[in-house]
Amino acid sequence: MWAAALLLLFLLLLLLLPPLRRRGAAAAALEPAGRAVLITGCDSGFGHLLALRLHRLGFTVFAGCLCPGGEGARRLEREAAGAGRLRVLRLDVTRARDVLAAKELVLRNLPEHGFWGLVNNAGISTFGETGWLSMEKYEKFADVNLLGSIRTTLAFLPLLRKYKGRIVFMSSIIAYFTLGNGIYSMTKAAIEKFCDALRLEMKKFDVLVCIIQPGNYARSTKIQPPVSAEEIWSELSEEEKEVYNKEYVQERANFFNNILNEGSTNGNEVVDAMVHALTSPAPKARYMVARLKEKLLVFVCALFPTVVMDSVLSYALSNVKLT
């Protein structure tokens, strides 16, 4: 009994306290000049901030944007004007030809020290209980959040092995639990397992794989706009409307929007972790960038029986009842 309690306390401290330095971590950080990094999802949010940060550090940056003529892409080009080390390119991670074109562009424009990093940042999110979402939506989310990252990774693996580079994946603490966006949680849990396999397989090539796990940064990105109960209701099938009612949908939407409104506006905290993953001589396998209460939820989910986590989440949803 006491041994189990001490073990849980030790694991909690490991989760909450700043990580101890690994041997060799005092070594100088990577020299960015002459190294290329490709980032997906740079139209806004973390990808946009990271592209600017890496460019200022001296990396050659290939910023993949879904809309290369959009406001976000134009802002990147303006802020990086003159240096010639930041290229905006069209990159829809669900399209194999876009990924191939991105690879060809990188190969034609490799700097002196080659291809250093791939950052799989592109992603989408939505809200809705399982039966509210169509099969087409599930397929779209899997294609963007999961298969999109796998697609770009497979394309760039030869270059990453050649230059002994880094691969960074954007996950989320939502990989551990869900509060109304199970479709997003599903894809993040899947990408974590893909990364676990890849990380072990790439060690023999000196390619390091890192996972970023942000908490609630909804107000720092455009990945999840506020949800509309009216839009949700209008998209429900007649069978779902027979089970639910507008009041329930409105309450669930309000609950989710309140969570979004609590999100941090300091996206640079997440970008700091991404930069560390790319430049540290001893990067971590996982970077959890979250508030204390979010880390505690992950701790409960990871170490306690499922019934405990179900009770915690059910309590959080207890004010939203189907009547």
N, C-alpha and C positions, 0 to 999 in steps of 0.2 A: 504493500500500500504506500509506504513512505517512499520506496524506490520509484514507484510510478509517478508520485507527486513531484519528486525532485527532477525526474526526467522531463516532465511537462514544463516545470519552471525553467529548466535549462534551455529547452527548445523555444520557449517564449522569449527568453532573453536574447537568444540568437536571432530571433525574428525582429525584435524591436530595437536592439542596440545597434549602433553603427558597426559595420563589419570590420573585423580585425584585418590588418594588412597581411597579405601573403608574403612569403619570402620572395625577395626580388622586387616587391612592389615599390621600393624606394628608388628603383632605377628610373632613368629619365623617360618621360613620356615620348610617344612617337613624334617624329618630325613630319608634319603634314605635307610640306612642299614636295611636289612631284608625285603625289599619290592621288588616285582617282576614287571617288565614291559615287555610287548610284543610289538615289533615294526615290522610292515610289510615293505617290500621294502628296505632292508638294504644292497643290493648289492652295491649301490653307493648313491651319493647325500645326501639329508637331513637325510634319514634314517640311512645311514652309519655314518654320523657325530654325530647324536643323540645317536646311540648305544654306540659309544666310550665315549661321554660326560657323559651319564648316568652311564656307568660302572665306570668311574673315580670318579663320585660323590658318588659311593657306592651302587647303585642299583644292584639287580640281573636282568640281561638283557637277554631276549630271542629275538635274532635277526633273523627275518624271511627273508630268501633270496630265490629268484627264482632259483638261481644257487649256491647251497651250496658248490660246488667244484670250483667255479669261483674265479677270482682274488680278488674281493671285500670281499667275505666271508673268504678267506684265510688271507687277511690282518687283518680283524677283529680278527680272532683267534690268529694271531701273536701278535697283539698289546695288547690283553687281556690275553695273556698266563700267567699261574701261579696263577692268582687270583681265578679262578674257578667260577666266577660270570657271565660270558658271554657265552651263548650257541648259536651257529649258527644252525639253522634248516631249512630244506626245507619248503617253504611256498608259494605255488601258490594260491593266494586268489580266483581264479576262480574254484578251485577244493575242493569240500566239504570234501573229505577224507584227504587232506592236512591240512585243518583247524581243523578237528577233531583230527588228529594226534598231531597237535600243542597244542591243549587243553589238551590232555592226557599227553604230555610231561611236560607241565606247572604244572598240578596237581601232577605229580610224584615228582616234584622238587621245590615245593613251599617253600620259605624261611619262617623265623619265623613270619613275619607280613603279609604274604599272598600276594595276587595279587592286586597290586595298580593301574596299568595303562595299557591301550590299546591305541596304536598309529597307526591309520589307515593312513599310509603314501604311500603305494604302488600305483603307477599310471603310465599311459602312455600318450603320446601326439603325435599329428601329425598335418600336415598342409593340407589344401585343401578346396575349395569351396564345398558347399553342394552336388552338383551333381557329383562331382569328386570322391566321396567316395562310396564304395560298401556297401550294406546292411550288409554283413558279418563284415565289419570294424566297422560299428555302433554297432553291437551286441557285438563285442570284447571289444570296449571301455566301453560300458555300463557294461559289465561283470566285467572288471577290476576296473574301476574308481568308479563305483556306487555300483553294486551288491557285488563286492569283499569286500568293506568296510562294507556293511550291513551283509554279510555272517559272517565275523569275529566278528562283534559286537553282533549278535544274539548268537553266540557260547559262548562268554565270559561274557554275561550279568549276568548270575547267580553268577559268581565269583565276578564281579564288585559290584553287589548289596550286596553280603555277606561282602565284605571288604570296602565298601563305597569308591570306587576308582574313577579314572578319565578316561575319554575317549577323545582322541584328534584326530581330523580329519584334513587332509590336503586338503584345498580348494585352492582358488586362486582369485585374483582380477578379473580374466577372467570370474568368475561367473557372473559379472555384465555387461560385454560387450565382443565383439569379434572382432578380426582383422585377420581373415584368418584361425582360428582354432575353428570354431563353434562346432565341435564334442567334443572337450575338454571342451569348455565353457558349453555345454549342461550337461555334467556329473557333473561338479563342481556346477552348479546352482541346480541340483537335490540333490546333497549331502548336500548342505546348508539347503534345506527344510527338509530333513531327520533329520539333526542335530537339527533344530529348534523344531521339534516335540519331538525328543528324550530328548533334554535338559529339556523341561518342564515336561515330564513324569518321568524323573529320579530324579527330585528334592526331591520327597517324600522319596526316598531311600538314600539321601545325596550322590548321584553319580553326579559328575559335568562333563559337556560336553563342550568342547572348540573347536573352529574352527580357524585354521591358514590360513591366506590369504596373501601369498607372492605376491609381484609384479614380475617384470622380473628378475629372477635369473637363466636364461637359461645357463649361463656360469659356474654356480655352480653345476649343475646337468647334468646327461646324459639323462634326460627325453625327450629332443627334440634336436636331432642333426640337423645340417644344411640340408635344403631340396634341392633336385636336380630336376631341371625343366625337365630333360630328363626322370627321373624315373616317375615323375608325368604324363608326356605326354604318356609314354608307357603304363600306367595303365588306361588311360581314355578310355571309351567306344567309339565306332565309332560315336554314336549320340552326345556325348560331343565334339568330335573333329570337328564335323560339325559346332558347335556353337563357340568354342574357337579356338585360333591359338597358335602356339609355342611361338610367341613373347609375347603374353599376359601372358602365363604360366610362361615364363622366368621373366617377370617384376614382377609378383606376388611373385615368389620365391625369387627374389632379395629383394623385399620389406620386406618379412618375415625374410629373413636371416639378413638384417640390424637390425631389431628389436632384433633378437637373439644376435647379436654382441654387442648390447648396454646393455645386461644383466649384473647384478652385479656378481662379483666373490666371494663375501663374504657371503657364505652360512651360516656362523655361526650366522649372524643376525637373520635368521629364526630359527635356532636351539635354540638361546637364548629365543625366544618366546615359543617354544615347552617345554623347560625346565621350564619356568615360569608357563606354564599351568599345568605342572605335580607337581610342588613343592610349588607354592604360596598358602598361606592360603586363598587368595581371588583372584583366577584366573578370567580372563575376559572371556566372552562368545565368543568374536572374537578378534583376534590379526591381524591387518593389518600391514604387514611389507613391506612397499613400499616407493618409492620416492614421493616427493611432487607432481610432475606432474601426477603420477599414482593415487594418492589419489584424486586429483582434478577431474580426469576423473570419478572416482567412485562417487564423490560428484555430478557431473553433471548428471550422469546416474540415481542416486538414487532419486534426488530431482527435476529435471527438466522434462518437457514433453518429450516423446520419440522422437518427431520431432527434438528437440534440440540435443540430443545425436546422432541421425542419421546424422544430419548436420555436427557435429564434426568429426565423423568417416568417412563420405563420403569425407570430405575435406582432411583427412589424406590419403585417397586412390585416390585422384583426379589425381595423376600423373600416375596411372595405368589404362589405358583405353582399352576397347575392340574395336579393329579396324578391 
